[in-house]
């Protein structure tokens, strides 16, 4: 799975594209599973950002995409 660390190099849009390419083979249908898999694609500052989000802040994968791209 491609890792995103939140510094120079891979931009957020590229990370989402790489993540979806990887995750398409997993046939995930539940939002909580999507988010659990997505957090595994983050490292360092990016993972810290995700872990510091308030509980239930992100309701579905579309909201996760939006929050990730805005951050």
PDB file of N, CA, C and O in Angstrom:
ATOM      1  N   UNK A   1       0.841  -1.162   0.000  1.00  0.00           N
ATOM      2  CA  UNK A   1       0.000   0.000   0.000  1.00  0.00           C
ATOM      3  C   UNK A   1       0.895   1.238   0.000  1.00  0.00           C
ATOM      4  O   UNK A   1       1.857   1.309   0.766  1.00  0.00           O
ATOM      5  N   UNK A   2       0.585   2.207  -0.852  1.00  0.00           N
ATOM      6  CA  UNK A   2       1.396   3.430  -0.870  1.00  0.00           C
ATOM      7  C   UNK A   2       1.216   4.224   0.416  1.00  0.00           C
ATOM      8  O   UNK A   2       0.103   4.334   0.929  1.00  0.00           O
ATOM      9  N   UNK A   3       2.311   4.778   0.943  1.00  0.00           N
ATOM     10  CA  UNK A   3       2.275   5.551   2.191  1.00  0.00           C
ATOM     11  C   UNK A   3       2.367   7.038   1.884  1.00  0.00           C
ATOM     12  O   UNK A   3       3.076   7.457   0.970  1.00  0.00           O
ATOM     13  N   UNK A   4       1.637   7.828   2.665  1.00  0.00           N
ATOM     14  CA  UNK A   4       1.656   9.279   2.555  1.00  0.00           C
ATOM     15  C   UNK A   4       2.132   9.832   3.885  1.00  0.00           C
ATOM     16  O   UNK A   4       1.570   9.508   4.930  1.00  0.00           O
ATOM     17  N   UNK A   5       3.179  10.676   3.855  1.00  0.00           N
ATOM     18  CA  UNK A   5       3.720  11.188   5.108  1.00  0.00           C
ATOM     19  C   UNK A   5       3.424  12.663   5.331  1.00  0.00           C
ATOM     20  O   UNK A   5       3.718  13.200   6.399  1.00  0.00           O
ATOM     21  N   UNK A   6       2.845  13.322   4.332  1.00  0.00           N
ATOM     22  CA  UNK A   6       2.422  14.697   4.522  1.00  0.00           C
ATOM     23  C   UNK A   6       3.508  15.734   4.342  1.00  0.00           C
ATOM     24  O   UNK A   6       3.385  16.851   4.845  1.00  0.00           O
ATOM     25  N   UNK A   7       4.573  15.385   3.633  1.00  0.00           N
ATOM     26  CA  UNK A   7       5.602  16.376   3.329  1.00  0.00           C
ATOM     27  C   UNK A   7       5.847  16.371   1.825  1.00  0.00           C
ATOM     28  O   UNK A   7       5.152  15.682   1.077  1.00  0.00           O
ATOM     29  N   UNK A   8       6.823  17.131   1.393  1.00  0.00           N
ATOM     30  CA  UNK A   8       7.093  17.248  -0.041  1.00  0.00           C
ATOM     31  C   UNK A   8       7.180  15.887  -0.725  1.00  0.00           C
ATOM     32  O   UNK A   8       7.550  14.883  -0.117  1.00  0.00           O
ATOM     33  N   UNK A   9       6.835  15.889  -1.980  1.00  0.00           N
ATOM     34  CA  UNK A   9       6.872  14.658  -2.750  1.00  0.00           C
ATOM     35  C   UNK A   9       5.483  14.366  -3.287  1.00  0.00           C
ATOM     36  O   UNK A   9       4.984  15.088  -4.150  1.00  0.00           O
ATOM     37  N   UNK A  10       4.862  13.321  -2.789  1.00  0.00           N
ATOM     38  CA  UNK A  10       3.537  12.923  -3.243  1.00  0.00           C
ATOM     39  C   UNK A  10       2.507  13.929  -2.744  1.00  0.00           C
ATOM     40  O   UNK A  10       2.471  14.251  -1.557  1.00  0.00           O
ATOM     41  N   UNK A  11       1.675  14.422  -3.650  1.00  0.00           N
ATOM     42  CA  UNK A  11       0.618  15.338  -3.239  1.00  0.00           C
ATOM     43  C   UNK A  11      -0.624  14.544  -2.852  1.00  0.00           C
ATOM     44  O   UNK A  11      -0.754  13.370  -3.198  1.00  0.00           O
ATOM     45  N   UNK A  12      -1.532  15.192  -2.135  1.00  0.00           N
ATOM     46  CA  UNK A  12      -2.715  14.507  -1.605  1.00  0.00           C
ATOM     47  C   UNK A  12      -3.537  13.845  -2.698  1.00  0.00           C
ATOM     48  O   UNK A  12      -3.995  12.716  -2.522  1.00  0.00           O
ATOM     49  N   UNK A  13      -3.731  14.518  -3.815  1.00  0.00           N
ATOM     50  CA  UNK A  13      -4.522  13.942  -4.904  1.00  0.00           C
ATOM     51  C   UNK A  13      -3.888  12.657  -5.420  1.00  0.00           C
ATOM     52  O   UNK A  13      -4.587  11.686  -5.708  1.00  0.00           O
ATOM     53  N   UNK A  14      -2.563  12.655  -5.536  1.00  0.00           N
ATOM     54  CA  UNK A  14      -1.858  11.448  -5.994  1.00  0.00           C
ATOM     55  C   UNK A  14      -2.004  10.320  -4.977  1.00  0.00           C
ATOM     56  O   UNK A  14      -2.157   9.156  -5.347  1.00  0.00           O
ATOM     57  N   UNK A  15      -1.956  10.670  -3.706  1.00  0.00           N
ATOM     58  CA  UNK A  15      -2.117   9.661  -2.653  1.00  0.00           C
ATOM     59  C   UNK A  15      -3.498   9.026  -2.725  1.00  0.00           C
ATOM     60  O   UNK A  15      -3.628   7.804  -2.643  1.00  0.00           O
ATOM     61  N   UNK A  16      -4.541   9.860  -2.879  1.00  0.00           N
ATOM     62  CA  UNK A  16      -5.890   9.299  -2.974  1.00  0.00           C
ATOM     63  C   UNK A  16      -6.021   8.388  -4.187  1.00  0.00           C
ATOM     64  O   UNK A  16      -6.623   7.317  -4.100  1.00  0.00           O
ATOM     65  N   UNK A  17      -5.468   8.803  -5.304  1.00  0.00           N
ATOM     66  CA  UNK A  17      -5.521   7.974  -6.508  1.00  0.00           C
ATOM     67  C   UNK A  17      -4.812   6.638  -6.286  1.00  0.00           C
ATOM     68  O   UNK A  17      -5.325   5.588  -6.673  1.00  0.00           O
ATOM     69  N   UNK A  18      -3.644   6.679  -5.667  1.00  0.00           N
ATOM     70  CA  UNK A  18      -2.890   5.449  -5.392  1.00  0.00           C
ATOM     71  C   UNK A  18      -3.635   4.573  -4.385  1.00  0.00           C
ATOM     72  O   UNK A  18      -3.677   3.351  -4.528  1.00  0.00           O
ATOM     73  N   UNK A  19      -4.223   5.206  -3.362  1.00  0.00           N
ATOM     74  CA  UNK A  19      -4.968   4.451  -2.360  1.00  0.00           C
ATOM     75  C   UNK A  19      -6.172   3.754  -2.983  1.00  0.00           C
ATOM     76  O   UNK A  19      -6.394   2.566  -2.748  1.00  0.00           O
ATOM     77  N   UNK A  20      -6.951   4.490  -3.780  1.00  0.00           N
ATOM     78  CA  UNK A  20      -8.132   3.882  -4.404  1.00  0.00           C
ATOM     79  C   UNK A  20      -7.736   2.766  -5.369  1.00  0.00           C
ATOM     80  O   UNK A  20      -8.429   1.753  -5.459  1.00  0.00           O
ATOM     81  N   UNK A  21      -6.651   2.938  -6.075  1.00  0.00           N
ATOM     82  CA  UNK A  21      -6.174   1.888  -6.963  1.00  0.00           C
ATOM     83  C   UNK A  21      -5.869   0.619  -6.166  1.00  0.00           C
ATOM     84  O   UNK A  21      -6.224  -0.485  -6.577  1.00  0.00           O
ATOM     85  N   UNK A  22      -5.211   0.792  -5.030  1.00  0.00           N
ATOM     86  CA  UNK A  22      -4.910  -0.338  -4.150  1.00  0.00           C
ATOM     87  C   UNK A  22      -6.184  -0.927  -3.547  1.00  0.00           C
ATOM     88  O   UNK A  22      -6.385  -2.141  -3.569  1.00  0.00           O
ATOM     89  N   UNK A  23      -7.040  -0.061  -3.008  1.00  0.00           N
ATOM     90  CA  UNK A  23      -8.217  -0.509  -2.259  1.00  0.00           C
ATOM     91  C   UNK A  23      -9.304  -1.112  -3.142  1.00  0.00           C
ATOM     92  O   UNK A  23     -10.123  -1.891  -2.655  1.00  0.00           O
ATOM     93  N   UNK A  24      -9.329  -0.769  -4.425  1.00  0.00           N
ATOM     94  CA  UNK A  24     -10.340  -1.341  -5.322  1.00  0.00           C
ATOM     95  C   UNK A  24     -10.306  -2.860  -5.317  1.00  0.00           C
ATOM     96  O   UNK A  24     -11.338  -3.502  -5.518  1.00  0.00           O
ATOM     97  N   UNK A  25      -9.159  -3.433  -5.094  1.00  0.00           N
ATOM     98  CA  UNK A  25      -9.033  -4.890  -5.081  1.00  0.00           C
ATOM     99  C   UNK A  25      -9.518  -5.525  -3.783  1.00  0.00           C
ATOM    100  O   UNK A  25      -9.615  -6.749  -3.690  1.00  0.00           O
ATOM    101  N   UNK A  26      -9.823  -4.700  -2.782  1.00  0.00           N
ATOM    102  CA  UNK A  26     -10.249  -5.229  -1.488  1.00  0.00           C
ATOM    103  C   UNK A  26     -11.757  -5.362  -1.342  1.00  0.00           C
ATOM    104  O   UNK A  26     -12.229  -5.997  -0.398  1.00  0.00           O
ATOM    105  N   UNK A  27     -12.527  -4.773  -2.262  1.00  0.00           N
ATOM    106  CA  UNK A  27     -13.988  -4.857  -2.259  1.00  0.00           C
ATOM    107  C   UNK A  27     -14.586  -4.435  -0.918  1.00  0.00           C
ATOM    108  O   UNK A  27     -15.370  -5.170  -0.318  1.00  0.00           O
ATOM    109  N   UNK A  28     -14.211  -3.256  -0.461  1.00  0.00           N
ATOM    110  CA  UNK A  28     -14.693  -2.732   0.817  1.00  0.00           C
ATOM    111  C   UNK A  28     -16.005  -1.998   0.605  1.00  0.00           C
ATOM    112  O   UNK A  28     -16.123  -1.190  -0.316  1.00  0.00           O
ATOM    113  N   UNK A  29     -16.996  -2.274   1.454  1.00  0.00           N
ATOM    114  CA  UNK A  29     -18.281  -1.597   1.321  1.00  0.00           C
ATOM    115  C   UNK A  29     -18.665  -0.794   2.563  1.00  0.00           C
ATOM    116  O   UNK A  29     -19.557   0.051   2.486  1.00  0.00           O
ATOM    117  N   UNK A  30     -18.032  -1.030   3.681  1.00  0.00           N
ATOM    118  CA  UNK A  30     -18.376  -0.338   4.926  1.00  0.00           C
ATOM    119  C   UNK A  30     -17.443   0.855   5.152  1.00  0.00           C
ATOM    120  O   UNK A  30     -16.227   0.742   5.004  1.00  0.00           O
ATOM    121  N   UNK A  31     -18.038   2.009   5.517  1.00  0.00           N
ATOM    122  CA  UNK A  31     -17.255   3.227   5.713  1.00  0.00           C
ATOM    123  C   UNK A  31     -16.194   3.087   6.795  1.00  0.00           C
ATOM    124  O   UNK A  31     -15.074   3.571   6.629  1.00  0.00           O
ATOM    125  N   UNK A  32     -16.528   2.437   7.889  1.00  0.00           N
ATOM    126  CA  UNK A  32     -15.542   2.325   8.962  1.00  0.00           C
ATOM    127  C   UNK A  32     -14.344   1.483   8.524  1.00  0.00           C
ATOM    128  O   UNK A  32     -13.217   1.735   8.950  1.00  0.00           O
ATOM    129  N   UNK A  33     -14.582   0.498   7.685  1.00  0.00           N
ATOM    130  CA  UNK A  33     -13.477  -0.315   7.162  1.00  0.00           C
ATOM    131  C   UNK A  33     -12.632   0.515   6.203  1.00  0.00           C
ATOM    132  O   UNK A  33     -11.403   0.443   6.240  1.00  0.00           O
ATOM    133  N   UNK A  34     -13.284   1.308   5.337  1.00  0.00           N
ATOM    134  CA  UNK A  34     -12.553   2.200   4.427  1.00  0.00           C
ATOM    135  C   UNK A  34     -11.605   3.092   5.212  1.00  0.00           C
ATOM    136  O   UNK A  34     -10.430   3.223   4.869  1.00  0.00           O
ATOM    137  N   UNK A  35     -12.130   3.709   6.275  1.00  0.00           N
ATOM    138  CA  UNK A  35     -11.313   4.637   7.049  1.00  0.00           C
ATOM    139  C   UNK A  35     -10.178   3.912   7.769  1.00  0.00           C
ATOM    140  O   UNK A  35      -9.078   4.451   7.891  1.00  0.00           O
ATOM    141  N   UNK A  36     -10.437   2.707   8.240  1.00  0.00           N
ATOM    142  CA  UNK A  36      -9.383   1.930   8.897  1.00  0.00           C
ATOM    143  C   UNK A  36      -8.276   1.573   7.913  1.00  0.00           C
ATOM    144  O   UNK A  36      -7.095   1.618   8.258  1.00  0.00           O
ATOM    145  N   UNK A  37      -8.649   1.226   6.714  1.00  0.00           N
ATOM    146  CA  UNK A  37      -7.647   0.903   5.690  1.00  0.00           C
ATOM    147  C   UNK A  37      -6.925   2.177   5.258  1.00  0.00           C
ATOM    148  O   UNK A  37      -5.708   2.172   5.070  1.00  0.00           O
ATOM    149  N   UNK A  38      -7.679   3.270   5.102  1.00  0.00           N
ATOM    150  CA  UNK A  38      -7.068   4.521   4.676  1.00  0.00           C
ATOM    151  C   UNK A  38      -6.001   4.985   5.663  1.00  0.00           C
ATOM    152  O   UNK A  38      -4.921   5.409   5.252  1.00  0.00           O
ATOM    153  N   UNK A  39      -6.293   4.907   6.953  1.00  0.00           N
ATOM    154  CA  UNK A  39      -5.311   5.377   7.942  1.00  0.00           C
ATOM    155  C   UNK A  39      -4.022   4.569   7.861  1.00  0.00           C
ATOM    156  O   UNK A  39      -2.956   5.066   8.223  1.00  0.00           O
ATOM    157  N   UNK A  40      -4.108   3.333   7.391  1.00  0.00           N
ATOM    158  CA  UNK A  40      -2.905   2.517   7.221  1.00  0.00           C
ATOM    159  C   UNK A  40      -2.035   3.036   6.079  1.00  0.00           C
ATOM    160  O   UNK A  40      -0.856   2.691   5.989  1.00  0.00           O
ATOM    161  N   UNK A  41      -2.615   3.866   5.202  1.00  0.00           N
ATOM    162  CA  UNK A  41      -1.832   4.435   4.106  1.00  0.00           C
ATOM    163  C   UNK A  41      -1.152   5.737   4.515  1.00  0.00           C
ATOM    164  O   UNK A  41      -0.418   6.329   3.723  1.00  0.00           O
ATOM    165  N   UNK A  42      -1.391   6.186   5.744  1.00  0.00           N
ATOM    166  CA  UNK A  42      -0.791   7.430   6.233  1.00  0.00           C
ATOM    167  C   UNK A  42       0.357   7.115   7.177  1.00  0.00           C
ATOM    168  O   UNK A  42       0.362   6.083   7.848  1.00  0.00           O
ATOM    169  N   UNK A  43       1.319   8.010   7.221  1.00  0.00           N
ATOM    170  CA  UNK A  43       2.453   7.846   8.117  1.00  0.00           C
ATOM    171  C   UNK A  43       2.863   9.216   8.634  1.00  0.00           C
ATOM    172  O   UNK A  43       2.526  10.236   8.033  1.00  0.00           O
ATOM    173  N   UNK A  44       3.573   9.241   9.719  1.00  0.00           N
ATOM    174  CA  UNK A  44       4.136  10.434  10.349  1.00  0.00           C
ATOM    175  C   UNK A  44       3.087  11.522  10.578  1.00  0.00           C
ATOM    176  O   UNK A  44       2.080  11.279  11.243  1.00  0.00           O
ATOM    177  N   UNK A  45       3.315  12.724  10.031  1.00  0.00           N
ATOM    178  CA  UNK A  45       2.419  13.863  10.283  1.00  0.00           C
ATOM    179  C   UNK A  45       1.019  13.622   9.742  1.00  0.00           C
ATOM    180  O   UNK A  45       0.035  14.049  10.346  1.00  0.00           O
ATOM    181  N   UNK A  46       0.924  12.944   8.614  1.00  0.00           N
ATOM    182  CA  UNK A  46      -0.388  12.675   8.033  1.00  0.00           C
ATOM    183  C   UNK A  46      -1.210  11.762   8.943  1.00  0.00           C
ATOM    184  O   UNK A  46      -2.405  11.987   9.129  1.00  0.00           O
ATOM    185  N   UNK A  47      -0.584  10.746   9.502  1.00  0.00           N
ATOM    186  CA  UNK A  47      -1.298   9.850  10.415  1.00  0.00           C
ATOM    187  C   UNK A  47      -1.662  10.587  11.700  1.00  0.00           C
ATOM    188  O   UNK A  47      -2.751  10.394  12.240  1.00  0.00           O
ATOM    189  N   UNK A  48      -0.768  11.420  12.184  1.00  0.00           N
ATOM    190  CA  UNK A  48      -1.048  12.211  13.383  1.00  0.00           C
ATOM    191  C   UNK A  48      -2.272  13.095  13.154  1.00  0.00           C
ATOM    192  O   UNK A  48      -3.145  13.183  14.018  1.00  0.00           O
ATOM    193  N   UNK A  49      -2.339  13.754  11.987  1.00  0.00           N
ATOM    194  CA  UNK A  49      -3.501  14.582  11.652  1.00  0.00           C
ATOM    195  C   UNK A  49      -4.782  13.758  11.718  1.00  0.00           C
ATOM    196  O   UNK A  49      -5.761  14.178  12.333  1.00  0.00           O
ATOM    197  N   UNK A  50      -4.778  12.600  11.092  1.00  0.00           N
ATOM    198  CA  UNK A  50      -5.972  11.760  11.059  1.00  0.00           C
ATOM    199  C   UNK A  50      -6.378  11.325  12.466  1.00  0.00           C
ATOM    200  O   UNK A  50      -7.554  11.391  12.823  1.00  0.00           O
ATOM    201  N   UNK A  51      -5.426  10.890  13.247  1.00  0.00           N
ATOM    202  CA  UNK A  51      -5.708  10.408  14.607  1.00  0.00           C
ATOM    203  C   UNK A  51      -6.235  11.510  15.524  1.00  0.00           C
ATOM    204  O   UNK A  51      -6.934  11.223  16.496  1.00  0.00           O
ATOM    205  N   UNK A  52      -5.908  12.761  15.225  1.00  0.00           N
ATOM    206  CA  UNK A  52      -6.358  13.878  16.057  1.00  0.00           C
ATOM    207  C   UNK A  52      -7.726  14.425  15.669  1.00  0.00           C
ATOM    208  O   UNK A  52      -8.244  15.322  16.334  1.00  0.00           O
ATOM    209  N   UNK A  53      -8.317  13.895  14.601  1.00  0.00           N
ATOM    210  CA  UNK A  53      -9.671  14.324  14.233  1.00  0.00           C
ATOM    211  C   UNK A  53     -10.655  13.889  15.319  1.00  0.00           C
ATOM    212  O   UNK A  53     -10.505  12.811  15.893  1.00  0.00           O
ATOM    213  N   UNK A  54     -11.660  14.722  15.603  1.00  0.00           N
ATOM    214  CA  UNK A  54     -12.671  14.330  16.600  1.00  0.00           C
ATOM    215  C   UNK A  54     -13.416  13.067  16.156  1.00  0.00           C
ATOM    216  O   UNK A  54     -13.608  12.837  14.962  1.00  0.00           O
ATOM    217  N   UNK A  55     -13.827  12.260  17.123  1.00  0.00           N
ATOM    218  CA  UNK A  55     -14.616  11.061  16.799  1.00  0.00           C
ATOM    219  C   UNK A  55     -15.868  11.464  16.041  1.00  0.00           C
ATOM    220  O   UNK A  55     -16.491  12.485  16.333  1.00  0.00           O
ATOM    221  N   UNK A  56     -16.219  10.652  15.072  1.00  0.00           N
ATOM    222  CA  UNK A  56     -17.405  10.851  14.246  1.00  0.00           C
ATOM    223  C   UNK A  56     -17.371  12.139  13.429  1.00  0.00           C
ATOM    224  O   UNK A  56     -18.401  12.580  12.920  1.00  0.00           O
ATOM    225  N   UNK A  57     -16.189  12.745  13.303  1.00  0.00           N
ATOM    226  CA  UNK A  57     -16.022  13.956  12.496  1.00  0.00           C
ATOM    227  C   UNK A  57     -16.232  13.635  11.028  1.00  0.00           C
ATOM    228  O   UNK A  57     -16.804  14.432  10.286  1.00  0.00           O
ATOM    229  N   UNK A  58     -15.771  12.473  10.616  1.00  0.00           N
ATOM    230  CA  UNK A  58     -15.886  12.042   9.228  1.00  0.00           C
ATOM    231  C   UNK A  58     -16.900  10.919   9.150  1.00  0.00           C
ATOM    232  O   UNK A  58     -16.738   9.865   9.764  1.00  0.00           O
ATOM    233  N   UNK A  59     -17.944  11.167   8.385  1.00  0.00           N
ATOM    234  CA  UNK A  59     -19.072  10.235   8.344  1.00  0.00           C
ATOM    235  C   UNK A  59     -18.964   9.181   7.243  1.00  0.00           C
ATOM    236  O   UNK A  59     -19.508   8.085   7.379  1.00  0.00           O
ATOM    237  N   UNK A  60     -18.268   9.506   6.158  1.00  0.00           N
ATOM    238  CA  UNK A  60     -18.152   8.560   5.053  1.00  0.00           C
ATOM    239  C   UNK A  60     -16.882   8.839   4.263  1.00  0.00           C
ATOM    240  O   UNK A  60     -16.151   9.784   4.564  1.00  0.00           O
ATOM    241  N   UNK A  61     -16.625   8.029   3.268  1.00  0.00           N
ATOM    242  CA  UNK A  61     -15.380   8.126   2.514  1.00  0.00           C
ATOM    243  C   UNK A  61     -15.300   9.432   1.735  1.00  0.00           C
ATOM    244  O   UNK A  61     -14.208   9.970   1.555  1.00  0.00           O
ATOM    245  N   UNK A  62     -16.433   9.953   1.271  1.00  0.00           N
ATOM    246  CA  UNK A  62     -16.418  11.226   0.557  1.00  0.00           C
ATOM    247  C   UNK A  62     -15.992  12.362   1.484  1.00  0.00           C
ATOM    248  O   UNK A  62     -15.229  13.241   1.083  1.00  0.00           O
ATOM    249  N   UNK A  63     -16.482  12.343   2.719  1.00  0.00           N
ATOM    250  CA  UNK A  63     -16.090  13.356   3.705  1.00  0.00           C
ATOM    251  C   UNK A  63     -14.610  13.206   4.057  1.00  0.00           C
ATOM    252  O   UNK A  63     -13.920  14.199   4.287  1.00  0.00           O
ATOM    253  N   UNK A  64     -14.129  11.973   4.099  1.00  0.00           N
ATOM    254  CA  UNK A  64     -12.713  11.731   4.365  1.00  0.00           C
ATOM    255  C   UNK A  64     -11.859  12.307   3.244  1.00  0.00           C
ATOM    256  O   UNK A  64     -10.858  12.976   3.502  1.00  0.00           O
ATOM    257  N   UNK A  65     -12.252  12.049   2.003  1.00  0.00           N
ATOM    258  CA  UNK A  65     -11.531  12.614   0.855  1.00  0.00           C
ATOM    259  C   UNK A  65     -11.467  14.135   0.960  1.00  0.00           C
ATOM    260  O   UNK A  65     -10.404  14.734   0.796  1.00  0.00           O
ATOM    261  N   UNK A  66     -12.603  14.746   1.232  1.00  0.00           N
ATOM    262  CA  UNK A  66     -12.694  16.203   1.310  1.00  0.00           C
ATOM    263  C   UNK A  66     -11.790  16.748   2.414  1.00  0.00           C
ATOM    264  O   UNK A  66     -11.034  17.693   2.186  1.00  0.00           O
ATOM    265  N   UNK A  67     -11.862  16.162   3.596  1.00  0.00           N
ATOM    266  CA  UNK A  67     -11.037  16.619   4.733  1.00  0.00           C
ATOM    267  C   UNK A  67      -9.552  16.432   4.426  1.00  0.00           C
ATOM    268  O   UNK A  67      -8.737  17.303   4.733  1.00  0.00           O
ATOM    269  N   UNK A  68      -9.203  15.304   3.825  1.00  0.00           N
ATOM    270  CA  UNK A  68      -7.801  15.018   3.499  1.00  0.00           C
ATOM    271  C   UNK A  68      -7.267  16.025   2.478  1.00  0.00           C
ATOM    272  O   UNK A  68      -6.160  16.542   2.630  1.00  0.00           O
ATOM    273  N   UNK A  69      -8.052  16.298   1.446  1.00  0.00           N
ATOM    274  CA  UNK A  69      -7.597  17.226   0.413  1.00  0.00           C
ATOM    275  C   UNK A  69      -7.510  18.656   0.934  1.00  0.00           C
ATOM    276  O   UNK A  69      -6.637  19.416   0.514  1.00  0.00           O
ATOM    277  N   UNK A  70      -8.399  19.026   1.837  1.00  0.00           N
ATOM    278  CA  UNK A  70      -8.368  20.374   2.398  1.00  0.00           C
ATOM    279  C   UNK A  70      -7.199  20.559   3.355  1.00  0.00           C
ATOM    280  O   UNK A  70      -6.660  21.659   3.474  1.00  0.00           O
ATOM    281  N   UNK A  71      -6.807  19.491   4.034  1.00  0.00           N
ATOM    282  CA  UNK A  71      -5.720  19.592   4.997  1.00  0.00           C
ATOM    283  C   UNK A  71      -4.408  19.680   4.262  1.00  0.00           C
ATOM    284  O   UNK A  71      -3.353  19.772   4.890  1.00  0.00           O
TER     285      UNK A  71
END
